[in-house]
Amino acid sequence: MHRLLSALLVATAVAVAPASPALALDDGLARTPPMGFNDWNAFGCDVTEDLIKQTADLFITEGLRDAGYTYLNIDDCWSLKDRDSAGRLVPDPVKFPSGIAGTAAYVHSKGLKLGIYSDAGTNTCAGYPGSLGRETLDAQTFADWGVDYLKYDNCYNQSDGSQADYIRRYTAMRDALAATGRPIVLSICEWGSSQPWTWGADVGHLWRTTGDISDNWPSLKSIIAANAPLAEFAGPGHWNDPDMLEIGNGGMTATEYRTHMSMWAMMAAPLIIGTDLRSASAETLGILTNREIIGIDQDRLGVAGRVVSDANGLMVLDKPLAGGEHAIALYNSTDVLATIGTPVSRPHRLTDVWTGAVTQARSRIEAAVPAHGTVVYKVKPIRDTGPIAPAVTVGGAIETVTPAAGTPLATTVTNRGVGSLADVRVTVAGPAGWTVTANTTARDRSLGSDESLVTTWTVTAPATVTAGSYPLTLSTAYTWGGRHRSSSASTLVAAVVTPPAGGSRHLSTVRAADFTGSIALDQTVAGNLITIGDHVYTRGIGTTPPTSIRYYVGGECSSLTTDVGGSGFTVYADDTVAASSTAAQSLTADLTGAAWLRLTTTGTGPADWAEPVLTCGEPGPVQPAERTLFSFEGGTDGFGIANAGGGGSVEPATAFHTDGTAGLLVHTPVNGNWFGKALDAPLDLTGFSHLKFDMRVETAGSVGEIAVQVGDAFTWCQGGQWTWTNPGGSRTVSRSFGDISCPAGVTLDPADIRAVWVFLNTGGDVSIDNIRAE
């Protein structure tokens, strides 16, 4: 599955009891997790022969082939929309003038292998011909072209939703590939829908365990949480696949990308690069070619890391290695620096695979791990610890920082090595203009094995500091072995909050100082628009109790108004109850003079704050401002279809609406169409940055996308992200103008919008409303 059509599965969820993994395919392929490149994450449908050849060249010049990367995998959109007269797939002659066979020959000449993409449905996710019912012909075609790897997707699958159907469809392609006599790796891409880890080992060589990855931290975090517990199902020739690498695509930090690489290696996952290597930075290439972390992924023992502990957002994985060592990952999914560790029964040597630092630990393997970070050690027991530096952990915790106010900080230095430390000194350095004062001793003459030095501090940020995240460096210097002077350090990120700007604004757009529990912005925790009674809200905060959310208002705000749905709601102004409710109703809380606003939910079941509005200073129009473009109050607002032969129709309806009392019911075609209209006069959206619409899927599920036409030529520009909504689900689809791509040479001018369109598909009914600019 890819972002283009996130999931075109017309099926219901299935409940399947866990089973022991089947025996792996006995064909000698994928004995270690496949490594290579796939064009989709960085290029979408813009795959070409030149791109694949250029990437193959870069595999050589940038050392990727030598690091173990082998496969150059072509994803969707490589073929024509129609098969030839014999029913065979036809490479797009513009994109692939040498054909797939010619591209494969070039790739093979570099000592590399070529992968292709197809679908266990009637169409691929982008609407090109699929292989359902044509497995034998397509498999032989791929073999004739010299293909070495097949990614086999799941769109337009015509499935009844049963696990048996999934097994049947993917087994058909397995058998067809085997019949060709050519060794071809089969990558099952059914998004974890039917628990493929319970049946995939004798059907394919790897199977997707999750939905599509996106280039952001929440996506990465959720995929790790889903895939890590499946270690028992992976092994030589059969691998859990948590999707391709996003490293280098720009949506995450270097720390998060190192976590991406680290956890994929620990989980024995395929390493399939998904960035444009032609413009990859030295930092990106350094992450992708780290030999130690690749060695962990490719270890010939073929064991995925086992989850040793997983609590409060902190996870420890243990991966046995063929040489007798173990790889230990200390993974911190929280937003703060955290000390993570696991006990050992005797001293161990620790090698940090990212820094190369070598230390020894007596009874606990431990590290202070930055927010969203992962420390990976290769460890083995040792007898003589004398020549090796002790492992020393520098941890810390700080409360939310407000300008010009002293904020408590606590640091903890722990000696985890064998032998004592001498002359231990601790320092904390903040950004320019910050002051840090020790309240308790920051020195210790001696620190024995597994002993700690705890120091409390007061941190003060300047009165002029702006809201954001700021680094504090925690350092310790010490002597070990009687004569070696050494140091350790960690980075603690301090969150600074300031009062919201004056006026009225949706609380879901205000940065919270901190929160506990499960929350979601502008939707329920389950991922739908918040609904109370017959009212559907596009703004709000969904929670699953118990939760607590704090905002710093600094005495600048006067009130909070909100509707609530569920039970057990309390609004606090500092420590005073300002409003509460045990049932669905509207609340108004007086915040006059309060420094802090706190929202809590304590009931059972979902509890949602619907359209909470915070007013600070003089009230005014609620921000961020929105402008409704189509609300369907008077009918269909002239909406029609863009592709005349593509099918689909619209009609007025009142069952779903987020603005006014009516919306639009869209009868979608299976392959999808664009619904909207060309405008009578240019639309000027200067000053707005996003286009949005609300949708509810009534039957089969669907995706949503936004497009516009601009200029006198009505040039078509469309967004690159799709949003999947399950049957019965609802959500707001939003795209920034920066996310909407135009053809080369065309600039999207918000002052000259000539048409607005939304894309919907799968043949079911979809309700939409309130197409607007923000």
KOLVEXTOR-930667 format. One line per 5 residues: for each residue z, x negated, y negated of C-alpha. Coordinates in Angstrom, 1 decimal, padded with zeros to 4 digits. Example, Ala and Ser with C-alpha at 12.3 -4.5 7.8 and 13.67 -1.06 7.14 Angstrom:
BEGIN
007.8 -012.3 004.5; 007.1 -013.7 001.1
END
This chain:
BEGIN
000.0 000.0 000.0; -000.6 -001.2 -003.5; 000.1 -000.1 -007.0; -003.3 001.3 -007.5; -002.5 004.3 -005.3
001.1 003.7 -004.4; 001.2 006.1 -001.4; -001.4 008.6 -000.4; 000.6 009.5 002.7; 000.4 013.2 003.4
003.4 013.4 005.7; 007.1 014.0 005.9; 009.8 011.5 006.5; 010.6 010.8 010.1; 014.0 010.0 011.6
013.7 007.5 014.4; 016.6 006.0 016.3; 016.7 002.2 016.1; 015.3 000.5 019.1; 015.1 -003.0 020.5
012.0 -004.9 019.3; 009.1 -005.0 021.7; 007.7 -008.2 023.0; 005.4 -010.0 020.6; 001.7 -010.1 021.1
001.0 -013.0 023.4; -002.0 -014.4 021.6; -000.5 -017.6 019.9; -001.0 -016.3 016.4; 001.5 -016.3 013.5
004.1 -018.3 015.4; 005.6 -019.0 012.0; 005.3 -016.5 009.1; 001.8 -016.6 007.6; 001.4 -018.4 004.3
-001.4 -017.9 001.8; -002.7 -016.0 -001.2; -003.7 -012.4 -001.9; -005.5 -011.3 -005.1; -003.9 -007.9 -005.5
-000.7 -008.5 -007.5; -002.5 -010.5 -010.2; -006.0 -009.0 -010.2; -006.0 -005.5 -008.7; -009.6 -004.5 -008.1
-011.0 -007.5 -009.9; -011.6 -009.6 -006.8; -014.7 -011.8 -006.6; -016.2 -014.5 -004.5; -015.7 -016.9 -007.4
-012.0 -016.1 -007.6; -011.5 -016.8 -003.9; -013.5 -020.0 -004.0; -011.6 -021.3 -007.1; -008.3 -020.4 -005.4
-009.4 -022.3 -002.3; -010.1 -025.3 -004.4; -006.7 -025.1 -006.1; -005.1 -024.9 -002.7; -006.4 -028.5 -002.2
-005.9 -030.0 -005.7; -002.4 -028.5 -006.3; -001.1 -029.4 -002.8; -000.7 -025.9 -001.6; -002.7 -026.5 001.6
-000.5 -029.6 002.3; 002.6 -027.5 001.7; 001.5 -025.0 004.5; -000.5 -022.3 002.7; -003.5 -021.4 004.8
-004.9 -017.9 004.2; -007.1 -016.7 001.3; -006.8 -012.9 001.6; -009.2 -010.5 -000.1; -007.5 -007.2 -000.9
-009.0 -003.8 -001.8; -012.2 -003.1 -003.7; -014.4 -005.8 -002.1; -016.9 -003.4 -000.6; -019.4 -000.8 -001.8
-018.3 002.8 -001.8; -020.9 003.6 000.9; -021.5 002.1 004.4; -025.0 001.0 005.4; -027.4 003.1 007.5
-025.8 001.6 010.7; -022.3 002.6 009.5; -021.2 -000.9 008.7; -019.1 -001.9 005.7; -021.1 -003.6 002.9
-019.6 -006.3 000.6; -020.2 -005.6 -003.1; -023.2 -007.8 -003.8; -022.1 -008.3 -007.4; -018.6 -009.4 -006.5
-019.6 -011.3 -003.4; -023.2 -012.5 -003.8; -022.8 -014.7 -000.6; -021.2 -011.9 001.2; -017.9 -012.1 003.1
-019.5 -014.4 005.6; -020.6 -016.9 002.9; -017.2 -016.7 001.3; -015.5 -017.3 004.7; -017.8 -020.3 005.3
-016.7 -021.9 002.0; -013.0 -021.3 002.7; -013.3 -022.7 006.3; -015.0 -025.8 004.9; -011.7 -026.5 003.0
-009.7 -026.3 006.2; -008.4 -022.8 005.2; -008.7 -019.3 006.6; -010.0 -016.0 005.1; -008.3 -012.6 005.2
-009.8 -009.2 004.5; -008.4 -005.7 003.7; -009.0 -002.3 005.3; -007.2 000.9 005.9; -006.0 003.0 008.8
-007.3 006.0 007.0; -010.6 007.5 005.9; -010.4 005.6 002.6; -008.7 002.6 001.2; -006.0 003.1 -001.5
-008.7 002.5 -004.2; -011.1 005.0 -002.6; -013.4 002.6 -000.7; -014.3 003.3 003.0; -011.4 003.0 005.4
-011.5 002.2 009.1; -010.0 005.3 010.7; -012.2 006.3 013.6; -014.5 003.2 013.0; -012.1 000.5 014.3
-014.5 -001.0 016.9; -017.4 -001.4 014.5; -015.3 -002.7 011.6; -013.3 -005.1 013.8; -016.6 -006.6 015.1
-018.0 -006.8 011.6; -014.9 -008.7 010.4; -015.2 -011.1 013.4; -018.9 -011.6 012.8; -018.1 -012.6 009.2
-015.5 -015.1 010.3; -012.4 -013.3 009.1; -009.1 -014.7 010.3; -006.6 -012.1 008.9; -006.6 -008.3 008.3
-004.3 -006.5 006.0; -004.4 -002.9 007.3; -003.2 -000.3 004.8; -002.1 003.4 005.2; -003.8 005.5 002.5
-005.7 008.7 003.2; -004.3 008.4 006.7; -004.7 012.1 007.9; -001.4 011.6 009.6; 000.9 014.3 011.0
003.8 012.1 010.0; 004.9 011.3 013.6; 005.7 007.8 014.7; 003.3 008.3 017.6; 000.5 008.8 015.2
001.3 005.6 013.3; 001.4 003.7 016.6; -001.9 005.2 017.7; -003.8 004.3 014.5; -002.6 000.7 014.3
-002.9 000.1 018.0; -006.5 001.2 017.8; -007.2 -001.6 015.4; -005.2 -004.1 017.4; -007.3 -003.3 020.5
-010.6 -003.4 018.5; -009.7 -006.9 017.1; -008.7 -008.2 020.5; -012.0 -007.0 021.9; -014.0 -009.2 019.5
-012.6 -012.3 021.0; -011.9 -013.8 017.6; -008.2 -014.7 016.8; -007.4 -012.4 013.8; -003.8 -011.9 012.5
-003.1 -008.2 012.0; -000.8 -007.3 009.1; 000.5 -003.7 009.4; 000.9 -002.2 005.9; 002.4 001.2 006.4
005.2 000.6 003.9; 008.0 001.0 006.4; 007.3 004.7 006.7; 007.8 005.0 010.5; 010.2 002.0 011.1
007.5 -000.3 012.3; 010.1 -003.0 013.1; 010.9 -000.8 016.1; 007.3 -000.8 017.5; 005.2 -003.3 015.6
005.8 -006.4 017.6; 003.3 -005.6 020.3; 000.8 -004.0 017.9; 000.6 -006.5 015.0; 001.9 -009.9 013.8
003.7 -008.6 010.7; 004.6 -005.3 009.3; 005.6 -004.1 005.8; 009.2 -003.0 005.8; 009.3 -001.5 002.3
007.1 000.1 -000.4; 005.2 -002.1 -002.9; 006.9 -004.9 -004.7; 006.7 -005.0 -008.5; 007.2 -007.9 -010.8
010.7 -007.0 -012.0; 014.3 -007.6 -010.9; 015.2 -004.0 -009.8; 012.2 -004.0 -007.4; 013.0 -007.4 -006.0
016.7 -006.5 -005.6; 015.9 -003.2 -003.7; 013.5 -004.9 -001.4; 015.9 -007.6 -000.4; 018.6 -005.0 000.3
016.2 -003.1 002.6; 014.7 -006.1 004.4; 017.6 -008.4 004.9; 019.4 -006.2 007.6; 016.3 -006.3 009.8
016.7 -009.9 011.0; 016.9 -009.0 014.7; 013.4 -007.7 014.7; 011.7 -010.9 013.5; 010.5 -013.8 015.6
007.5 -016.0 016.5; 004.4 -013.8 016.3; 006.2 -010.8 014.8; 007.6 -010.8 011.3; 009.2 -008.4 008.9
007.1 -008.3 005.7; 008.9 -007.4 002.5; 005.5 -007.7 000.6; 003.8 -010.4 -001.4; 005.2 -012.9 -003.8
005.3 -012.1 -007.5; 006.3 -015.6 -008.5; 004.5 -016.6 -011.7; 003.4 -013.2 -012.9; 005.7 -013.2 -015.8
008.0 -010.2 -015.2; 011.0 -012.1 -014.1; 013.0 -015.3 -015.0; 012.8 -018.6 -013.2; 016.2 -017.9 -011.7
014.9 -014.6 -010.3; 011.7 -016.2 -009.0; 013.7 -018.9 -007.2; 015.7 -016.1 -005.6; 012.4 -014.4 -004.6
011.3 -017.6 -002.8; 014.7 -018.4 -001.4; 015.4 -015.0 000.1; 011.8 -014.7 001.5; 012.4 -018.0 003.2
015.8 -017.0 004.5; 014.4 -013.7 005.9; 011.5 -015.6 007.6; 009.1 -013.5 005.6; 005.4 -014.3 005.1
004.8 -016.3 001.9; 001.7 -014.8 000.3; 001.1 -015.9 -003.2; 000.3 -013.2 -005.7; -000.3 -015.0 -009.0
-003.4 -016.4 -010.7; -003.2 -020.1 -009.6; -005.8 -021.0 -012.2; -003.2 -020.6 -014.9; 000.0 -021.2 -012.9
002.6 -023.3 -014.7; 004.2 -026.4 -013.3; 007.4 -024.5 -012.9; 005.6 -021.8 -010.8; 003.9 -024.4 -008.6
007.1 -026.2 -008.2; 008.8 -023.1 -006.8; 005.9 -022.3 -004.6; 005.6 -025.8 -003.1; 009.3 -026.7 -002.7
009.0 -028.4 000.7; 012.7 -027.8 001.7; 012.6 -024.0 001.1; 009.2 -023.8 002.8; 010.6 -025.7 005.8
013.3 -023.1 006.1; 010.8 -020.3 006.1; 008.5 -022.1 008.6; 011.2 -023.4 010.9; 009.8 -023.4 014.4
012.9 -021.7 015.9; 011.6 -018.6 014.2; 014.9 -016.9 013.5; 015.4 -014.8 010.4; 018.6 -015.2 008.5
021.5 -013.0 009.6; 023.6 -011.2 007.0; 027.1 -012.7 007.3; 028.6 -010.7 004.4; 027.3 -008.1 001.9
029.8 -006.6 -000.6; 029.9 -005.9 -004.3; 026.4 -007.2 -004.8; 027.1 -010.6 -003.2; 025.4 -011.5 000.1
025.6 -014.5 002.4; 022.8 -015.2 005.0; 022.9 -017.7 007.8; 019.6 -019.0 009.3; 019.8 -021.3 012.4
017.2 -024.1 012.3; 015.4 -025.9 015.1; 017.0 -029.3 014.3; 020.6 -027.9 014.8; 021.2 -027.4 011.1
021.8 -024.0 009.5; 020.4 -022.7 006.2; 023.1 -020.8 004.2; 022.0 -018.6 001.3; 024.5 -017.4 -001.3
022.8 -014.5 -003.1; 024.1 -012.9 -006.3; 022.4 -009.6 -007.1; 024.9 -008.8 -009.9; 024.5 -009.3 -013.6
027.3 -011.9 -014.0; 028.1 -015.4 -012.7; 029.8 -015.0 -009.3; 031.6 -017.4 -006.9; 030.2 -016.7 -003.4
031.2 -018.4 -000.2; 031.7 -018.3 003.6; 034.3 -020.0 005.7; 033.6 -022.9 008.2; 035.9 -024.2 010.8
035.4 -027.9 010.1; 033.9 -030.2 007.4; 030.2 -029.8 006.7; 027.6 -031.7 004.7; 025.7 -029.5 002.2
022.3 -030.2 000.8; 021.1 -028.0 -002.1; 017.5 -027.3 -001.3; 016.6 -026.7 -005.0; 018.4 -029.6 -006.6
018.7 -032.1 -003.7; 022.4 -032.6 -004.4; 024.4 -033.6 -001.4; 028.1 -032.7 -001.1; 030.7 -032.1 001.5
033.0 -029.0 002.1; 036.2 -028.9 004.1; 036.7 -025.2 005.0; 034.4 -023.1 002.8; 030.8 -023.3 001.8
030.8 -022.0 -001.7; 029.0 -022.0 -005.1; 029.2 -020.5 -008.5; 025.9 -018.5 -008.5; 024.3 -017.3 -011.7
023.4 -013.7 -012.2; 020.3 -012.8 -010.1; 020.5 -016.3 -008.6; 020.6 -017.7 -005.1; 021.9 -021.1 -003.9
020.6 -022.3 -000.6; 022.2 -025.1 001.4; 021.1 -026.9 004.5; 024.4 -027.6 006.3; 025.6 -029.4 009.4
029.0 -030.5 010.6; 030.1 -034.1 009.8; 033.0 -036.4 010.8; 033.0 -039.0 008.1; 033.2 -037.3 004.6
034.2 -040.5 002.7; 030.8 -041.5 001.3; 029.9 -038.0 000.3; 031.0 -036.3 -003.0; 033.2 -033.2 -002.6
031.8 -029.8 -003.4; 033.4 -028.5 -006.6; 032.9 -025.0 -007.8; 033.1 -024.0 -011.5; 033.4 -020.2 -011.9
034.2 -018.0 -014.8; 034.4 -014.4 -016.1; 034.3 -013.0 -019.6; 034.6 -009.6 -021.0; 032.0 -008.0 -023.3
031.8 -009.9 -026.6; 031.9 -008.1 -030.0; 031.2 -010.0 -033.2; 034.1 -011.9 -034.9; 036.6 -010.7 -032.3
038.3 -013.0 -029.8; 037.2 -012.3 -026.3; 039.2 -013.5 -023.2; 037.5 -015.9 -020.8; 038.9 -017.3 -017.6
037.5 -020.4 -015.7; 038.3 -021.5 -012.2; 037.6 -025.0 -010.9; 038.0 -025.3 -007.2; 037.8 -028.5 -005.0
036.2 -027.4 -001.8; 035.8 -031.0 -000.4; 037.9 -033.2 001.8; 040.2 -035.4 -000.3; 041.8 -034.9 -003.8
040.2 -035.0 -007.2; 041.8 -037.0 -010.0; 041.8 -036.5 -013.8; 040.2 -033.1 -013.7; 039.0 -031.9 -017.1
037.4 -028.6 -018.0; 035.3 -027.7 -021.1; 033.4 -024.6 -022.3; 030.5 -024.9 -024.7; 029.0 -021.9 -026.5
026.0 -021.4 -028.7; 026.0 -022.8 -032.2; 028.5 -021.1 -034.4; 030.7 -019.9 -031.5; 034.2 -021.1 -031.1
036.0 -021.6 -027.8; 039.8 -022.3 -027.7; 041.8 -023.1 -024.6; 045.0 -021.0 -024.2; 046.3 -022.7 -021.1
045.9 -026.2 -019.7; 042.3 -027.4 -019.2; 043.4 -030.6 -017.4; 045.0 -031.5 -014.1; 046.0 -035.0 -012.9
045.2 -034.1 -009.3; 043.4 -031.3 -007.4; 043.8 -031.2 -003.7; 041.4 -029.8 -001.1; 040.9 -026.1 -001.6
043.1 -026.1 -004.7; 042.1 -024.6 -008.1; 042.6 -025.1 -011.7; 042.6 -021.8 -013.7; 042.2 -021.9 -017.5
042.2 -019.1 -020.0; 040.3 -019.3 -023.2; 039.5 -017.2 -026.3; 035.8 -017.0 -027.2; 034.7 -015.9 -030.7
031.2 -015.1 -031.7; 030.1 -015.2 -035.4; 030.3 -012.0 -037.3; 026.5 -012.2 -037.8; 025.6 -012.4 -034.1
023.1 -009.8 -032.8; 023.3 -007.9 -029.6; 022.0 -009.8 -026.5; 022.8 -012.3 -023.8; 024.2 -015.7 -024.7
024.9 -018.7 -022.4; 028.2 -020.4 -022.1; 028.3 -023.7 -020.2; 031.3 -024.3 -018.1; 031.8 -027.9 -017.1
034.3 -030.0 -015.3; 034.5 -033.8 -015.0; 036.7 -035.5 -012.3; 037.1 -038.6 -010.2; 036.7 -038.6 -006.4
037.2 -041.3 -003.8; 039.4 -043.1 -006.2; 036.6 -044.5 -008.3; 033.6 -042.2 -008.5; 033.4 -040.2 -011.8
031.3 -037.1 -011.4; 030.9 -033.6 -012.9; 029.9 -030.0 -012.1; 028.7 -027.2 -014.3; 027.8 -023.5 -014.3
026.2 -021.2 -016.8; 028.0 -018.0 -017.7; 026.1 -015.4 -019.6; 028.1 -013.5 -022.2; 026.9 -010.0 -023.2
027.2 -009.3 -027.0; 027.2 -005.7 -028.1; 027.0 -004.4 -031.7; 027.2 -000.9 -033.0; 024.0 001.2 -032.7
021.8 001.6 -035.9; 022.5 004.5 -038.1; 021.0 008.0 -037.4; 020.7 010.0 -034.2; 019.3 008.6 -031.0
019.0 009.3 -027.3; 022.0 007.6 -025.6; 019.7 006.5 -022.7; 018.0 004.1 -025.1; 021.3 002.5 -026.3
022.4 -000.6 -024.4; 025.6 -000.1 -022.5; 028.3 -002.7 -022.7; 029.0 -002.3 -019.0; 029.1 000.3 -016.2
030.5 000.9 -012.7; 028.9 003.1 -010.0; 025.3 004.3 -009.6; 023.4 005.3 -012.7; 019.8 005.9 -013.7
018.2 006.3 -017.1; 016.1 009.4 -018.0; 016.2 010.6 -014.4; 018.6 011.4 -011.6; 019.8 008.7 -009.3
017.4 010.2 -006.7; 014.5 009.5 -009.1; 013.7 012.9 -010.4; 013.8 014.4 -013.9; 017.3 015.8 -014.7
017.3 019.6 -014.2; 020.1 022.0 -015.1; 019.4 025.6 -014.3; 015.8 026.2 -015.4; 015.8 023.5 -018.0
014.1 020.2 -017.2; 015.1 017.2 -019.4; 013.1 014.1 -020.1; 016.1 012.2 -021.4; 019.5 011.6 -019.9
021.7 009.6 -017.6; 021.9 010.4 -013.9; 024.9 009.4 -012.0; 026.5 009.5 -008.5; 030.3 009.7 -009.1
032.5 008.0 -009.5; 031.0 006.2 -012.5; 032.1 004.8 -015.9; 029.8 003.7 -018.7; 031.0 002.0 -021.9
029.3 001.7 -025.2; 030.5 -000.3 -028.2; 030.2 002.0 -031.3; 032.4 -000.1 -033.6; 033.9 002.8 -035.6
030.3 003.6 -036.9; 029.5 006.7 -034.9; 030.6 010.3 -035.5; 029.6 012.4 -032.5; 028.0 012.7 -029.0
026.3 015.9 -027.9; 025.2 016.4 -024.4; 024.5 018.9 -021.7; 026.1 018.2 -018.3; 025.1 019.3 -014.8
027.6 018.9 -011.9; 031.3 018.5 -012.2; 034.0 016.1 -013.4; 032.7 014.9 -016.8; 034.9 013.2 -019.4
034.0 011.6 -022.7; 036.5 009.1 -024.1; 036.7 007.9 -027.7; 038.6 004.7 -027.1; 041.3 005.9 -024.8
041.4 009.5 -026.1; 039.7 012.3 -024.2; 037.1 013.7 -026.7; 035.4 016.2 -024.4; 035.5 017.2 -020.7
034.0 019.6 -018.3; 034.3 020.6 -014.7; 031.0 022.6 -014.6; 027.5 022.7 -016.2; 027.8 023.3 -020.0
027.2 021.7 -023.4; 029.7 019.2 -024.8; 030.3 017.8 -028.2; 032.7 014.8 -028.6; 034.2 013.7 -031.9
033.9 009.8 -032.1; 035.2 009.3 -035.7; 036.8 005.9 -036.0; 036.4 005.0 -032.3; 035.4 001.5 -031.4
034.4 002.4 -027.8; 032.6 005.4 -026.2; 033.2 005.8 -022.5; 031.6 008.3 -020.2; 033.0 009.0 -016.7
032.1 011.2 -013.8; 034.6 011.9 -011.0; 033.2 015.0 -009.2; 031.4 015.2 -005.9; 027.6 015.2 -005.6
025.1 014.3 -008.4; 026.5 014.5 -011.9; 024.0 014.2 -014.8; 024.3 013.8 -018.6; 021.3 015.7 -019.9
019.8 014.7 -023.3; 022.9 013.0 -024.7; 022.4 012.2 -028.4; 024.6 009.7 -030.2; 025.0 010.1 -034.0
026.1 007.2 -036.1; 026.3 007.4 -039.9; 024.0 010.0 -041.4; 022.3 012.3 -038.8; 018.6 012.5 -038.7
015.6 013.1 -036.4; 016.4 011.9 -032.9; 015.0 008.5 -032.1; 012.9 007.2 -030.6; 010.5 009.7 -032.2
007.9 011.4 -030.1; 004.7 013.3 -031.0; 003.5 016.0 -028.6; -000.3 015.9 -028.1; -000.7 018.6 -025.4
002.0 021.1 -024.5; -000.1 023.9 -022.9; 001.7 026.7 -024.7; -001.6 028.4 -025.4; -003.3 027.9 -022.0
-005.1 024.8 -020.7; -005.5 023.1 -024.1; -009.2 022.6 -023.1; -008.3 020.3 -020.2; -011.0 019.6 -017.6
-012.1 016.9 -015.2; -013.7 013.6 -016.0; -015.8 013.2 -012.9; -017.9 016.3 -012.5; -018.5 015.8 -008.7
-015.0 014.7 -008.0; -013.4 018.2 -007.7; -010.2 019.6 -009.0; -009.3 022.4 -011.4; -006.5 023.4 -013.8
-004.8 026.7 -014.8; -001.9 027.7 -017.1; 001.5 028.0 -015.4; 005.2 028.5 -016.4; 006.9 027.2 -013.3
007.3 023.7 -014.7; 007.7 022.8 -018.4; 009.5 020.2 -020.4; 008.3 021.3 -023.8; 008.2 025.0 -024.7
007.8 027.6 -022.0; 004.6 026.7 -020.2; 002.8 023.8 -018.5; -000.4 023.1 -016.6; -000.9 023.5 -012.9
-003.5 021.0 -011.5; -005.2 021.5 -008.2; -006.1 018.0 -007.3; -008.9 016.7 -005.0; -007.9 014.4 -002.1
-009.6 011.4 -003.7; -008.3 012.2 -007.1; -009.8 012.8 -010.5; -009.0 012.4 -014.2; -007.8 015.5 -016.0
-007.9 015.7 -019.8; -010.3 016.2 -022.7; -012.5 014.6 -025.3; -011.1 015.3 -028.7; -012.9 017.0 -031.5
-011.8 014.4 -034.0; -010.3 010.9 -033.6; -006.6 010.8 -032.9; -004.5 008.4 -035.0; -001.4 007.2 -033.1
-000.6 004.3 -035.5; 003.1 003.4 -035.2; 003.4 004.7 -031.7; 003.6 002.3 -028.7; 003.6 004.4 -025.6
001.8 007.4 -024.0; 003.8 009.7 -021.7; 003.5 012.8 -019.6; 005.8 014.7 -017.3; 004.8 015.7 -013.8
006.2 017.6 -010.8; 004.5 017.4 -007.4; 004.4 020.7 -005.7; 003.0 020.0 -002.3; 001.5 016.8 -000.8
002.8 014.1 -003.2; 000.7 012.4 -005.9; 000.4 009.5 -008.3; 000.0 009.5 -012.0; -001.8 007.3 -014.5
-002.9 007.5 -018.1; -006.2 006.5 -019.7; -007.8 006.9 -023.1; -011.3 006.6 -024.6; -011.7 004.7 -027.8
-014.3 004.2 -030.5; -017.7 005.7 -031.2; -018.9 004.7 -027.7; -015.9 006.5 -026.1; -015.1 003.3 -024.2
-012.8 003.9 -021.2; -009.5 002.1 -021.2; -006.9 002.7 -018.5; -003.4 001.6 -017.4; -002.9 -000.7 -014.5
000.2 000.8 -013.0; 000.5 003.9 -010.8; 003.6 006.0 -010.3; 004.2 007.7 -007.0; 006.1 011.0 -006.8
007.0 012.5 -003.5; 006.5 016.2 -002.7; 008.8 018.3 -004.8; 009.7 015.3 -007.0; 009.3 015.0 -010.7
009.2 012.2 -013.2; 007.9 010.9 -016.6; 004.9 008.7 -016.4; 004.9 006.2 -019.3; 002.4 003.4 -020.3
002.6 001.2 -023.3; -000.6 000.5 -025.2; -000.2 -003.1 -024.1; -000.5 -002.0 -020.4; -003.7 -000.1 -021.0
-006.7 -002.4 -020.3; -010.1 -002.1 -021.9; -013.4 -003.8 -021.0; -014.0 -007.3 -022.3; -014.8 -007.3 -026.0
-013.1 -003.9 -026.6; -009.7 -003.6 -028.3; -007.6 -000.5 -028.0; -007.1 000.8 -031.5; -004.3 003.4 -031.6
-005.8 004.8 -034.8; -009.1 005.7 -033.0; -008.3 007.6 -029.8; -011.2 009.8 -028.8; -010.0 011.2 -025.4
-006.8 011.4 -023.3; -006.8 011.6 -019.5; -004.3 011.6 -016.7; -005.1 010.8 -013.0; -003.8 012.9 -010.1
-004.7 013.0 -006.5; -004.0 013.8 -002.7; -005.4 017.3 -002.6; -002.1 019.0 -003.5; -000.9 020.9 -006.5
000.7 019.0 -009.4; 002.4 020.5 -012.5; 002.2 018.5 -015.8; 003.5 019.0 -019.3; 004.2 017.4 -022.6
001.5 014.7 -022.9; 002.9 012.8 -025.9; 003.1 009.5 -027.8; 006.3 007.6 -028.5
END
